[in-house]
Amino acid sequence: MTFADKFLDGSFMPHGHCFLWQEDLLFLHVAGDVTTALAYIMIPFVLVRLVIIRKDLRFNSLFLLFASFILFCGLTHIISVINIWHGYYYIEGFAKVATGLISITTAIVLWRLLPLLVALPSRFDMANKVEELQQAKLALIENNTSLEAKVAERTRDLEKLASRDSLTNLLNRRELTRVLDIEIGRAQRQQQPLCVLMLDFDHFKRINDEYGHQAGDNVLKASADSLNDCSRKTDFIGRIGGEEFVIVLPNTDYETALILAERYRDRIEKTSADGIQFTCSIGVADLQHDEQLEKLLQRADQALYAAKNSGRNTVK
């Protein structure tokens, strides 16, 4: 008889003879081996399902080794059930040897992986880490909210710097020109009157020469405050040069503009800064049909020079 014939020969004395064919004992062995084999065989399917669901896991060599170990454990129990009636003892022995070798290999691999497995965080560590991350998230949200508020505040400051004169806090030349251009367009579309006042301080150079430039700056700031105090809510006041102010009067005709200009002139005359008294001259110009911004400002400037030439501290 060849080795292959002996390997596949199932005519050896079956285990049933050893059990004396006692039904209860036979049932316990068969049921135990079958249920154990089913349990072993089901585990690899669970592992495959896990790898399919978890996209970060892969069918690597460790997975295949562990699955083979479990499958061979189940295979030995299946062969044990068969051997009760057919004595395939060589096959069972081969399966047990293979299972042992795979088990030893699995144990060696797991032993080498032991430091990595020990380093894995426990559920307690993970819970603490999650709590730390939650706290960090809340802190980040709070910081982001604070940062957004600071950015918004800084944006407002930058917008103010871009549109306001740093000394007087009036509209700067660029912003006043933009506003005046809008108001001219609106007045022409709606056929409403519009006037512009050009204001210049009298003998301002003498103030700087006698009292210093700081005193001159104080005069400008005090004058800006006075103009704001007596202006209408619809008026726009801006500083376009050293001591030149422009006041835009929407929906205002020429006669009303003269009255308002006189009120501004009188208010400036009654204003003082560091005990210094000063006056101003004001030129008035009303928007003409199809007139552009440059022409309107030019006529207001001409009216201002007429006021200065007529003796200053007056309105023309």
Residue, then its C-alpha position, 0 to 999 in steps of 0.5 A: m500500500t502506497f503512502a497516498d493510499k494509506f493517507l486517504d484510507g478511511s478503514f481504520m477503526p473509527h472512534g465510535h468503537c472507542f465510544l462504544w456507540q453510546e448515543d449520549l456520548l456520541f451526540l456530545h462529541v458530534a455536537g461539540d465539534v460541529t458547533t466549534a467548527l461553525a464558530y471558527i468558520m464564521i469568524p473569518f467572515v466577520l473579519v472580512r465584513l469588518v475590513i470591507i466596512r472599515k476603509d482604513l483596514r486592508f487584507n494584509s499578511l497578518f489578516l490572512l495568517f490569522a484567518s488561516f489559523i482560525l480556518f484550520c482550527g475549524l477544519t480539525h473539528i470537522i475532520s474529527v466528526i468525519n473520523i467517527w465513521h471514517g478513520y481519516y487519521y492521516i488527514e486529521g493528523f496533517a490538519k493538526v500539524a498544519t494548525g499547530l504550525i500556523s498557530i505557532t507562527t501567529a503567536i510569534v507574529l503577535w509577540r513581535l507586535l506586542p509592543l505596538l499593541v501595548a502602546l494602543p490607547s485604552r478606552f479610558d485613554m480614548a475617552n480622555k483624548v476625546e474630552e481633550l479634543q472637545q475642549a480644544k474644539l470649544a477653545l478653537i471656536e471661542n478663539n475663532t469668534s474672538l478673531e472674527a470680532k477683531v477682524a471685523e473691528r479692524t476692518r471697520d478701522l481700516e474703512k474709517l482710515a480709508s475714508r476719514d481725515s486722520l486729524t479732523n475725522l471729517l471725510n477725506r478728499r477721496e471719500l468726499t469726491r466719491v460722495l459728491d459724485i453720487e449726490i450729483g448723479r442723484a440730483q440730476r436724475q431726480q432734478q433736485p437742487l444741490c449746493v457745495l460750500m468751499l470753506d477756507f480759514d483766514h490768515f491760517k499761515r499766521i496762526n501756524d507762524e505765531y502759535g505753532h503747527q500744533a496750535g494750527d492743528n487744534v484750530l482745525k480739529a475745533s472747527a471740524d467739531s463746530l461744523n459737525d455740531c451745527s450741520r444737518k444730518t443730510d450734509f457731508i463735510g470733508r477736508i480736501g486740503g490743508e485748511e480747506f473744507v468742503i460741505v456738500l448740501p443735498n436737496t438744497d437750493y442756492e438761497t438756502a445754501l447762503i443761509l447755511a453758509e452764513r451759519y457755518r461762518d458765524r459758528i467758526e467765528k465764535t469758536s476758539a482753540d487754545g484761546i485763539q480766535f479765527t475766522c473763515s471765508i466761504g464760497v457757495a456754488d449750486l449745481q447747474h444743468d449737466e454740470q460735472l464734479e470738477k466744474l462745480l468745485q471750480r465755481a465754488d473755489q472761485a466764489l471762495y476767492a471772491a469772499k477772500n478778496s472782499g475782505r474775508n470772514t464773509v460768504k459769497 
